[in-house]
Amino acid sequence: MTARLLRLILPTVLAAALPAAGLGGLALAQTVLPDAAPGQPGAAAPASPPQGQPTTPDGAPAPELLPAPPPPAPASGSGVTAGAPVVPPPPGQTQHGPESVADLAEPLLDAVVNISTSQKVEAAGRGIPKLEAPEGSPLQDFFDDLLKDEDGVGDKRVQSLGSGFVLDAAAGIVVTNNHVIADADEITVNFADGHQLDAELVGTDPKTDIAVLRVKPDRPLKAVEFGDSEHLRIGDWVMAIGNPFGLGGSVSVGIVSARGRNINAGPYDNFIQTDAAINRGNSGGPLFDMHGRVVGINTAIISPTGGSIGIGFSIPSQLAANVVGQLREFGETRRGWLGVRLQAVTEDIATGLGIGEARGAVVMGIVPEGPSDNGALKIGDVIVTFDGKPIATSRDLPRVVAETPVGKTVDVTVLRKADAKAPAAEETVQVTLGRLEDGEKLMAEKEGGEAAAADAAEPAEGATELLGMTIADVDAAQRAEFDLADDATGVVVTAVKPQSAAAEKGIEPGMIIREVAQETVSTAAEVAEKVEKLKSDGRKNALFLLAASGGDLRFIVVPVE
């Protein structure tokens, strides 16, 4: 028993004692012991070892200790401690961890640039309000000096940093974000090899936050090309390269976390969401797929700290390539324009319109003198396809229309009801697109030229209360009170009870009721009659078509129970 305990304990004791004795470089070989102890049946008697040979604790000859090969000398400046053992991986063994992206990143680094801008800010000085001393006081000179910058003037220059990429090496075209260069007096493009070039602004598009710059190359440049963001899948690997916090050429890798994100940054939001690290200074930099093609332009992050928390957003290349092409060709955008006002189709509105599942975009107004002011589209139409592209929501249609060339005649498929009781059926109409920029000017002129005249009159009589709102026939008094147009007719909402069903649905005083359950109404009595009929028919909701004070139409579903 004692001998067996020694065999178990002694190697541990020696292992602890050897380093203390200065023999830590030696390795102890574990002895393989037989199942039966010496002296027991089946146990072989240990042979006497030759004199001077090491033995195990029970007297058996120890395995021969082979000298360790000398470690290779460390390379100069490698930081490796002399004498430390270097263990190469076994031949044929698979490398642990994800596959390296070094071969992908290396040829792309030279095409990614840093964008630095300088802007002159006219101010009294460093944000300090102008200081004035009493007339004749010597303190005035001190105050004036205090508010001057180093160049002796009160104005100061604000600098900012961002990222970008070379899209066309021969033409010197560089793409970045609009917010990186907005209001800049000077724009400088800094390349990976350290040389700098002044840049001129080719064009910007604030709606998509894209800017195109041009430099005059004094040496060959490296460029990258746009890829196809439409074929990206959630979970695909992507790589971001940029200038976070001024650290140029920084590479980060992640995956596509989501597609089609709307972060309310603009009218055409369709962002790629990624967890690749995007920080301040990455704006305008490229998001690459694993083939080295630009599938996105890094633009925004969600972060409570200002640093990456794995939620970044990139403009998809399909949208960016179209905008960049227009800016290069025209110096401005030229987007398609349909000339309609839209509303989202909710489940309640879909039920009220009788179109089944909620999809598409419902037409709530036709812009006078616009492309659709030819009778092709009607208020209440639900657009489900445009130029062969399906329209899932009202947010999709403006983007698809904007990407369509100006002047193109397109097929528009709508769901339309022949009358209030008929089921909705598909119809295809044709519309020739106008130019959005011209349409915006047209609408601004019309809104600016419209002035509602107020006519003095007696207060309205016979107001009706229903569903938490008070309604009345439009007359001169209502036109004056709610600033309605001279030719406004129908039924006006004069009051809405707080916390009522009408208030929760967004109905406000001054709105005009045009339809109830897709049937035109012209008096408050007709509205009350329609609502009562819906109740008697067992309907749970009433579909109202209302016009806001600005003329915009909205479908609103109000519970009638």
C-alpha positions as semicolon CSV with decimal commas, in nm:
position;residue;x (nm);y (nm);z (nm)
1;M;0,000;0,000;0,000
2;T;0,280;0,239;0,095
3;A;0,470;0,170;-0,228
4;R;0,155;0,237;-0,438
5;L;0,091;0,569;-0,264
6;L;0,450;0,671;-0,330
7;R;0,407;0,591;-0,697
8;L;0,107;0,826;-0,710
9;I;0,245;1,107;-0,496
10;L;0,613;1,125;-0,586
11;P;0,576;1,249;-0,948
12;T;0,364;1,539;-0,823
13;V;0,617;1,621;-0,550
14;L;0,902;1,611;-0,799
15;A;0,712;1,824;-1,047
16;A;0,673;2,089;-0,781
17;A;1,028;2,059;-0,654
18;L;1,215;2,062;-0,985
19;P;1,139;2,423;-1,079
20;A;1,250;2,534;-0,731
21;A;1,579;2,352;-0,785
22;G;1,643;2,531;-1,112
23;L;1,547;2,231;-1,328
24;G;1,222;2,364;-1,465
25;G;1,328;2,295;-1,826
26;L;1,308;1,918;-1,771
27;A;0,997;1,724;-1,855
28;L;0,878;1,428;-1,654
29;A;0,764;1,125;-1,851
30;Q;0,457;0,961;-1,713
31;T;0,519;0,596;-1,628
32;V;0,267;0,338;-1,744
33;L;0,213;0,095;-1,458
34;P;0,078;-0,264;-1,489
35;D;-0,267;-0,340;-1,353
36;A;-0,126;-0,592;-1,096
37;A;0,113;-0,480;-0,824
38;P;0,451;-0,655;-0,790
39;G;0,429;-0,989;-0,610
40;Q;0,071;-1,051;-0,720
41;P;-0,016;-1,327;-0,967
42;G;0,038;-1,213;-1,322
43;A;0,280;-0,938;-1,220
44;A;0,622;-0,948;-1,378
45;A;0,919;-0,905;-1,144
46;P;1,111;-0,592;-1,226
47;A;1,450;-0,652;-1,378
48;S;1,755;-0,494;-1,215
49;P;1,842;-0,180;-1,406
50;P;2,194;-0,119;-1,523
51;Q;2,402;0,083;-1,284
52;G;2,353;0,456;-1,323
53;Q;2,024;0,435;-1,522
54;P;1,731;0,642;-1,381
55;T;1,456;0,442;-1,217
56;T;1,090;0,496;-1,129
57;P;0,976;0,509;-0,763
58;D;0,922;0,130;-0,759
59;G;1,270;0,054;-0,896
60;A;1,177;-0,019;-1,257
61;P;1,401;0,131;-1,528
62;A;1,272;0,467;-1,645
63;P;1,228;0,540;-2,014
64;E;1,528;0,701;-2,176
65;L;1,508;1,083;-2,174
66;L;1,577;1,234;-2,517
67;P;1,739;1,575;-2,532
68;A;1,503;1,854;-2,651
69;P;1,601;2,019;-2,982
70;P;1,734;2,372;-2,947
71;P;1,469;2,641;-3,020
72;P;1,519;2,846;-3,337
73;A;1,668;3,190;-3,292
74;P;1,400;3,463;-3,286
75;A;1,395;3,708;-3,576
76;S;1,534;4,050;-3,505
77;G;1,266;4,282;-3,371
78;S;1,005;4,006;-3,351
79;G;0,949;4,052;-2,978
80;V;0,992;3,677;-2,916
81;T;1,182;3,592;-2,598
82;A;1,505;3,404;-2,663
83;G;1,489;3,042;-2,555
84;A;1,107;3,020;-2,567
85;P;0,995;2,698;-2,740
86;V;0,823;2,744;-3,076
87;V;0,572;2,472;-3,160
88;P;0,467;2,469;-3,529
89;P;0,121;2,333;-3,613
90;P;0,118;1,967;-3,720
91;P;0,126;1,917;-4,100
92;G;-0,221;1,910;-4,256
93;Q;-0,399;2,037;-3,946
94;T;-0,692;2,275;-4,020
95;Q;-0,647;2,631;-3,895
96;H;-0,875;2,719;-3,604
97;G;-1,111;3,019;-3,625
98;P;-1,284;3,175;-3,927
99;E;-1,114;3,195;-4,261
100;S;-0,884;3,494;-4,300
101;V;-1,000;3,790;-4,512
102;A;-0,647;3,926;-4,554
103;D;-0,630;3,831;-4,923
104;L;-0,964;4,004;-4,981
105;A;-0,880;4,321;-4,787
106;E;-0,527;4,382;-4,914
107;P;-0,608;4,487;-5,274
108;L;-0,905;4,698;-5,160
109;L;-0,726;4,917;-4,907
110;D;-0,573;5,149;-5,166
111;A;-0,916;5,229;-5,315
112;V;-1,058;5,346;-4,981
113;V;-0,981;5,708;-4,894
114;N;-1,015;5,947;-4,604
115;I;-1,215;6,263;-4,663
116;S;-1,115;6,572;-4,464
117;T;-1,309;6,896;-4,488
118;S;-1,266;7,248;-4,360
119;Q;-1,542;7,497;-4,300
120;K;-1,520;7,862;-4,201
121;V;-1,760;7,946;-3,920
122;E;-1,842;8,308;-3,860
123;A;-1,872;8,359;-3,487
124;A;-1,755;8,595;-3,219
125;G;-1,504;8,335;-3,116
126;R;-1,512;7,981;-2,982
127;G;-1,883;8,008;-2,909
128;I;-1,835;8,291;-2,658
129;P;-2,081;8,579;-2,701
130;K;-1,934;8,917;-2,783
131;L;-1,803;9,095;-2,474
132;E;-1,826;9,469;-2,440
133;A;-1,662;9,684;-2,173
134;P;-1,773;10,034;-2,075
135;E;-1,672;10,297;-2,327
136;G;-1,307;10,393;-2,284
137;S;-1,224;10,092;-2,065
138;P;-0,887;9,924;-2,127
139;L;-1,064;9,587;-2,085
140;Q;-1,209;9,616;-2,435
141;D;-0,872;9,536;-2,595
142;F;-0,841;9,233;-2,369
143;F;-1,191;9,112;-2,466
144;D;-1,116;9,155;-2,838
145;D;-0,793;8,955;-2,810
146;L;-0,970;8,684;-2,613
147;L;-1,223;8,625;-2,887
148;K;-0,969;8,606;-3,171
149;D;-0,839;8,284;-3,318
150;E;-0,473;8,217;-3,377
151;D;-0,486;8,388;-3,718
152;G;-0,605;8,706;-3,555
153;V;-0,968;8,702;-3,664
154;G;-1,284;8,608;-3,484
155;D;-1,384;8,347;-3,745
156;K;-1,275;7,989;-3,686
157;R;-1,238;7,685;-3,910
158;V;-1,412;7,361;-3,826
159;Q;-1,264;7,038;-3,961
160;S;-1,425;6,699;-3,999
161;L;-1,320;6,354;-4,115
162;G;-1,502;6,085;-4,308
163;S;-1,444;5,805;-4,554
164;G;-1,498;5,741;-4,924
165;F;-1,388;5,520;-5,211
166;V;-1,256;5,561;-5,565
167;L;-1,517;5,445;-5,816
168;D;-1,350;5,554;-6,141
169;A;-0,968;5,575;-6,133
170;A;-0,924;5,736;-6,474
171;A;-1,181;6,011;-6,410
172;G;-1,083;6,057;-6,044
173;I;-1,438;5,993;-5,919
174;V;-1,473;5,949;-5,542
175;V;-1,801;5,862;-5,365
176;T;-1,884;5,954;-5,007
177;N;-2,177;6,069;-4,790
178;N;-2,335;6,409;-4,837
179;H;-2,320;6,482;-4,464
180;V;-1,941;6,429;-4,470
181;I;-1,884;6,723;-4,706
182;A;-2,195;6,935;-4,643
183;D;-2,120;7,312;-4,620
184;A;-1,746;7,248;-4,658
185;D;-1,524;7,522;-4,800
186;E;-1,236;7,285;-4,871
187;I;-1,241;6,910;-4,939
188;T;-0,925;6,699;-4,934
189;V;-0,897;6,334;-5,032
190;N;-0,626;6,145;-4,842
191;F;-0,503;5,822;-5,000
192;A;-0,363;5,514;-4,831
193;D;-0,007;5,584;-4,949
194;G;-0,012;5,923;-4,777
195;H;-0,057;6,158;-5,072
196;Q;-0,340;6,412;-5,077
197;L;-0,547;6,572;-5,352
198;D;-0,792;6,859;-5,341
199;A;-1,140;6,758;-5,452
200;E;-1,416;6,942;-5,634
201;L;-1,783;6,869;-5,572
202;V;-1,958;6,706;-5,868
203;G;-2,303;6,678;-5,710
204;T;-2,494;6,585;-5,396
205;D;-2,824;6,422;-5,310
206;P;-2,937;6,499;-4,953
207;K;-3,237;6,265;-4,985
208;T;-3,011;5,960;-5,006
209;D;-2,707;6,121;-4,835
210;I;-2,475;6,061;-5,132
211;A;-2,207;6,293;-5,272
212;V;-1,976;6,257;-5,571
213;L;-1,632;6,422;-5,576
214;R;-1,367;6,455;-5,846
215;V;-0,988;6,471;-5,805
216;K;-0,718;6,521;-6,065
217;P;-0,490;6,217;-6,027
218;D;-0,117;6,281;-6,038
219;R;-0,048;5,906;-6,035
220;P;-0,246;5,589;-6,111
221;L;-0,532;5,525;-5,868
222;K;-0,698;5,201;-5,766
223;A;-1,075;5,178;-5,791
224;V;-1,354;4,944;-5,684
225;E;-1,690;4,874;-5,845
226;F;-2,049;4,844;-5,730
227;G;-2,191;4,499;-5,666
228;D;-2,551;4,378;-5,656
229;S;-2,706;4,450;-5,317
230;E;-3,035;4,290;-5,423
231;H;-2,879;3,945;-5,402
232;L;-2,748;3,993;-5,050
233;R;-2,899;3,755;-4,799
234;I;-2,935;3,794;-4,426
235;G;-2,633;3,619;-4,276
236;D;-2,395;3,691;-4,568
237;W;-2,047;3,805;-4,467
238;V;-1,956;4,167;-4,540
239;M;-1,648;4,382;-4,476
240;A;-1,628;4,752;-4,391
241;I;-1,317;4,962;-4,455
242;G;-1,291;5,322;-4,347
243;N;-1,150;5,593;-4,126
244;P;-1,304;5,549;-3,779
245;F;-1,190;5,816;-3,535
246;G;-0,922;5,917;-3,787
247;L;-0,767;5,569;-3,799
248;G;-0,739;5,522;-4,175
249;G;-0,751;5,181;-4,342
250;S;-0,939;5,012;-4,057
251;V;-1,101;4,683;-4,156
252;S;-1,393;4,518;-3,978
253;V;-1,598;4,214;-4,071
254;G;-1,954;4,116;-3,989
255;I;-2,272;3,985;-4,144
256;V;-2,583;4,129;-4,302
257;S;-2,816;4,152;-4,002
258;A;-3,123;4,274;-4,191
259;R;-3,234;4,436;-4,516
260;G;-3,483;4,706;-4,606
261;R;-3,445;4,897;-4,281
262;N;-3,634;5,227;-4,245
263;I;-3,464;5,455;-3,991
264;N;-3,652;5,771;-4,097
265;A;-3,338;5,924;-4,245
266;G;-3,504;6,012;-4,576
267;P;-3,789;5,932;-4,816
268;Y;-3,606;5,639;-4,976
269;D;-3,480;5,450;-4,671
270;N;-3,392;5,094;-4,762
271;F;-3,080;5,037;-4,554
272;I;-2,866;4,727;-4,514
273;Q;-2,815;4,659;-4,143
274;T;-2,482;4,505;-4,044
275;D;-2,292;4,422;-3,728
276;A;-1,955;4,498;-3,890
277;A;-1,801;4,769;-3,673
278;I;-1,894;5,113;-3,806
279;N;-1,788;5,413;-3,599
280;R;-1,760;5,787;-3,634
281;G;-1,544;5,853;-3,936
282;N;-1,669;5,546;-4,125
283;S;-1,940;5,754;-4,293
284;G;-1,908;5,737;-4,671
285;G;-1,687;5,430;-4,664
286;P;-1,765;5,112;-4,859
287;L;-1,929;4,792;-4,740
288;F;-1,786;4,504;-4,943
289;D;-1,921;4,159;-5,015
290;M;-1,686;3,863;-5,013
291;H;-1,605;3,919;-5,380
292;G;-1,461;4,266;-5,315
293;R;-1,752;4,457;-5,467
294;V;-1,920;4,755;-5,301
295;V;-2,268;4,652;-5,191
296;G;-2,330;4,944;-4,956
297;I;-2,215;5,289;-4,844
298;N;-2,178;5,307;-4,466
299;T;-2,391;5,594;-4,341
300;A;-2,531;5,569;-3,989
301;I;-2,516;5,380;-3,661
302;I;-2,739;5,340;-3,360
303;S;-2,530;5,392;-3,049
304;P;-2,583;5,545;-2,703
305;T;-2,207;5,598;-2,670
306;G;-2,100;5,717;-3,016
307;G;-1,910;5,394;-3,078
308;S;-2,016;5,075;-3,252
309;I;-2,255;4,843;-3,071
310;G;-2,308;4,624;-3,375
311;I;-2,595;4,816;-3,535
312;G;-2,481;4,997;-3,848
313;F;-2,661;5,098;-4,167
314;S;-2,545;5,116;-4,527
315;I;-2,708;5,258;-4,840
316;P;-2,763;4,961;-5,077
317;S;-2,557;4,972;-5,395
318;Q;-2,864;4,937;-5,618
319;L;-2,991;5,274;-5,495
320;A;-2,646;5,433;-5,475
321;A;-2,537;5,334;-5,828
322;N;-2,842;5,501;-5,983
323;V;-2,792;5,824;-5,786
324;V;-2,417;5,834;-5,852
325;G;-2,478;5,784;-6,224
326;Q;-2,719;6,078;-6,236
327;L;-2,487;6,304;-6,036
328;R;-2,197;6,224;-6,269
329;E;-2,403;6,284;-6,582
330;F;-2,617;6,581;-6,481
331;G;-2,467;6,714;-6,158
332;E;-2,810;6,662;-6,001
333;T;-3,072;6,392;-5,960
334;R;-3,351;6,336;-6,212
335;R;-3,608;6,112;-6,047
336;G;-3,934;5,979;-6,180
337;W;-4,258;6,132;-6,049
338;L;-4,604;5,979;-6,044
339;G;-4,791;6,280;-5,906
340;V;-5,007;6,113;-5,641
341;R;-5,045;6,129;-5,263
342;L;-5,029;5,796;-5,086
343;Q;-5,132;5,631;-4,761
344;A;-5,027;5,304;-4,607
345;V;-5,271;5,014;-4,632
346;T;-5,335;4,880;-4,281
347;E;-5,534;4,567;-4,201
348;D;-5,834;4,781;-4,107
349;I;-5,815;4,982;-4,430
350;A;-5,773;4,665;-4,635
351;T;-6,085;4,522;-4,475
352;G;-6,274;4,845;-4,534
353;L;-6,168;4,856;-4,899
354;G;-6,246;4,488;-4,945
355;I;-5,906;4,393;-5,093
356;G;-5,821;4,103;-4,862
357;E;-5,468;4,110;-4,722
358;A;-5,298;4,443;-4,655
359;R;-5,062;4,526;-4,939
360;G;-4,976;4,802;-5,182
361;A;-5,027;5,178;-5,147
362;V;-5,363;5,353;-5,157
363;V;-5,400;5,667;-5,369
364;M;-5,529;5,953;-5,153
365;G;-5,487;6,242;-5,392
366;I;-5,394;6,340;-5,747
367;V;-5,161;6,636;-5,795
368;P;-5,319;6,884;-6,040
369;E;-5,123;6,910;-6,364
370;G;-4,916;6,609;-6,257
371;P;-4,846;6,292;-6,460
372;S;-5,149;6,110;-6,314
373;D;-5,391;6,401;-6,369
374;N;-5,531;6,232;-6,678
375;G;-5,794;6,012;-6,519
376;A;-5,579;5,700;-6,523
377;L;-5,555;5,676;-6,143
378;K;-5,839;5,750;-5,901
379;I;-5,863;5,822;-5,531
380;G;-5,909;5,491;-5,349
381;D;-5,705;5,288;-5,600
382;V;-5,460;5,051;-5,435
383;I;-5,139;5,026;-5,639
384;V;-5,000;4,671;-5,613
385;T;-4,744;4,666;-5,898
386;F;-4,549;4,939;-6,075
387;D;-4,356;4,877;-6,395
388;G;-4,363;4,505;-6,321
389;K;-4,230;4,544;-5,967
390;P;-4,452;4,434;-5,675
391;I;-4,539;4,704;-5,421
392;A;-4,557;4,554;-5,074
393;T;-4,607;4,877;-4,878
394;S;-4,660;5,247;-4,941
395;R;-4,295;5,302;-4,851
396;D;-4,178;5,095;-5,149
397;L;-4,362;5,290;-5,421
398;P;-4,182;5,630;-5,394
399;R;-3,843;5,460;-5,412
400;V;-3,936;5,244;-5,712
401;V;-4,087;5,542;-5,895
402;A;-3,782;5,758;-5,821
403;E;-3,550;5,495;-5,969
404;T;-3,753;5,485;-6,294
405;P;-3,636;5,711;-6,582
406;V;-3,818;6,038;-6,639
407;G;-4,052;6,023;-6,939
408;K;-4,099;5,646;-6,933
409;T;-4,452;5,513;-6,982
410;V;-4,513;5,241;-6,724
411;D;-4,788;4,992;-6,646
412;V;-4,950;5,042;-6,306
413;T;-5,168;4,764;-6,166
414;V;-5,433;4,875;-5,917
415;L;-5,710;4,716;-5,714
416;R;-6,027;4,911;-5,789
417;K;-6,394;4,873;-5,702
418;A;-6,653;4,954;-5,967
419;D;-6,889;5,064;-5,688
420;A;-6,910;5,048;-5,311
421;K;-7,070;4,701;-5,308
422;A;-6,860;4,542;-5,583
423;P;-6,546;4,341;-5,496
424;A;-6,208;4,494;-5,576
425;A;-6,064;4,381;-5,908
426;E;-5,728;4,430;-6,073
427;E;-5,694;4,688;-6,349
428;T;-5,382;4,801;-6,537
429;V;-5,341;5,161;-6,642
430;Q;-5,053;5,346;-6,804
431;V;-4,885;5,661;-6,678
432;T;-4,597;5,858;-6,831
433;L;-4,367;5,972;-6,552
434;G;-4,269;6,331;-6,495
435;R;-3,963;6,462;-6,312
436;L;-3,983;6,476;-5,933
437;E;-3,776;6,791;-5,902
438;D;-4,017;6,977;-6,135
439;G;-4,313;6,837;-5,943
440;E;-4,178;6,962;-5,612
441;K;-4,148;7,313;-5,754
442;L;-4,502;7,291;-5,894
443;M;-4,651;7,181;-5,562
444;A;-4,458;7,447;-5,369
445;E;-4,591;7,719;-5,598
446;K;-4,949;7,597;-5,564
447;E;-4,929;7,572;-5,186
448;G;-4,771;7,915;-5,161
449;G;-5,032;8,071;-5,390
450;E;-5,334;7,931;-5,211
451;A;-5,486;8,157;-4,951
452;A;-5,804;8,072;-4,769
453;A;-6,041;8,368;-4,746
454;A;-6,241;8,400;-4,426
455;D;-6,604;8,501;-4,461
456;A;-6,789;8,634;-4,159
457;A;-7,106;8,440;-4,088
458;E;-7,337;8,312;-3,821
459;P;-7,241;8,000;-3,622
460;A;-7,355;7,669;-3,764
461;E;-7,668;7,504;-3,635
462;G;-7,766;7,141;-3,604
463;A;-7,428;6,994;-3,500
464;T;-7,424;6,613;-3,463
465;E;-7,224;6,401;-3,219
466;L;-7,109;6,048;-3,303
467;L;-6,811;5,821;-3,232
468;G;-6,655;6,081;-3,003
469;M;-6,663;6,369;-3,252
470;T;-6,893;6,656;-3,329
471;I;-6,969;6,717;-3,698
472;A;-7,155;6,988;-3,887
473;D;-7,232;7,095;-4,241
474;V;-6,967;7,318;-4,393
475;D;-7,085;7,677;-4,413
476;A;-6,934;8,024;-4,403
477;A;-6,889;8,010;-4,027
478;Q;-6,700;7,682;-4,043
479;R;-6,483;7,807;-4,327
480;A;-6,384;8,107;-4,116
481;E;-6,328;7,912;-3,794
482;F;-6,119;7,633;-3,945
483;D;-5,954;7,833;-4,223
484;L;-6,115;7,622;-4,497
485;A;-6,108;7,700;-4,867
486;D;-6,385;7,916;-5,011
487;D;-6,520;7,626;-5,213
488;A;-6,500;7,372;-4,929
489;T;-6,817;7,165;-4,895
490;G;-6,928;6,854;-4,712
491;V;-6,912;6,772;-4,343
492;V;-6,655;6,924;-4,108
493;V;-6,537;6,785;-3,775
494;T;-6,586;7,068;-3,524
495;A;-6,473;6,894;-3,205
496;V;-6,318;6,566;-3,088
497;K;-6,352;6,427;-2,737
498;P;-6,019;6,339;-2,572
499;Q;-5,952;5,965;-2,539
500;S;-6,240;5,884;-2,773
501;A;-6,214;5,637;-3,061
502;A;-6,195;5,926;-3,308
503;A;-5,916;6,097;-3,112
504;E;-5,714;5,775;-3,088
505;K;-5,733;5,734;-3,467
506;G;-5,597;6,084;-3,528
507;I;-5,915;6,270;-3,628
508;E;-5,883;6,643;-3,556
509;P;-6,116;6,943;-3,568
510;G;-6,115;7,104;-3,911
511;M;-6,103;6,779;-4,107
512;I;-6,370;6,733;-4,372
513;I;-6,551;6,400;-4,408
514;R;-6,580;6,311;-4,777
515;E;-6,691;5,947;-4,763
516;V;-6,826;5,689;-4,519
517;A;-6,784;5,324;-4,621
518;Q;-6,673;5,444;-4,966
519;E;-7,000;5,631;-5,021
520;T;-6,997;6,008;-5,070
521;V;-7,160;6,221;-4,799
522;S;-7,246;6,590;-4,812
523;T;-7,431;6,654;-4,486
524;A;-7,387;6,563;-4,120
525;A;-7,720;6,382;-4,130
526;E;-7,593;6,153;-4,407
527;V;-7,285;6,069;-4,203
528;A;-7,496;5,975;-3,901
529;E;-7,727;5,770;-4,121
530;K;-7,436;5,576;-4,275
531;V;-7,282;5,503;-3,935
532;E;-7,614;5,377;-3,797
533;K;-7,654;5,149;-4,099
534;L;-7,308;5,003;-4,041
535;K;-7,406;4,928;-3,681
536;S;-7,732;4,763;-3,785
537;D;-7,543;4,553;-4,041
538;G;-7,318;4,423;-3,765
539;R;-7,008;4,603;-3,888
540;K;-6,746;4,673;-3,623
541;N;-6,565;4,959;-3,800
542;A;-6,647;5,255;-4,021
543;L;-6,411;5,354;-4,301
544;F;-6,392;5,735;-4,329
545;L;-6,230;5,933;-4,607
546;L;-6,121;6,265;-4,458
547;A;-5,947;6,571;-4,597
548;A;-5,703;6,759;-4,375
549;S;-5,685;7,137;-4,374
550;G;-5,407;7,125;-4,634
551;G;-5,619;6,913;-4,868
552;D;-5,443;6,581;-4,807
553;L;-5,682;6,287;-4,799
554;R;-5,664;6,000;-4,550
555;F;-5,856;5,680;-4,490
556;I;-5,925;5,638;-4,119
557;V;-6,098;5,336;-3,964
558;V;-6,300;5,412;-3,650
559;P;-6,468;5,145;-3,434
560;V;-6,846;5,189;-3,426
561;E;-6,914;4,969;-3,123
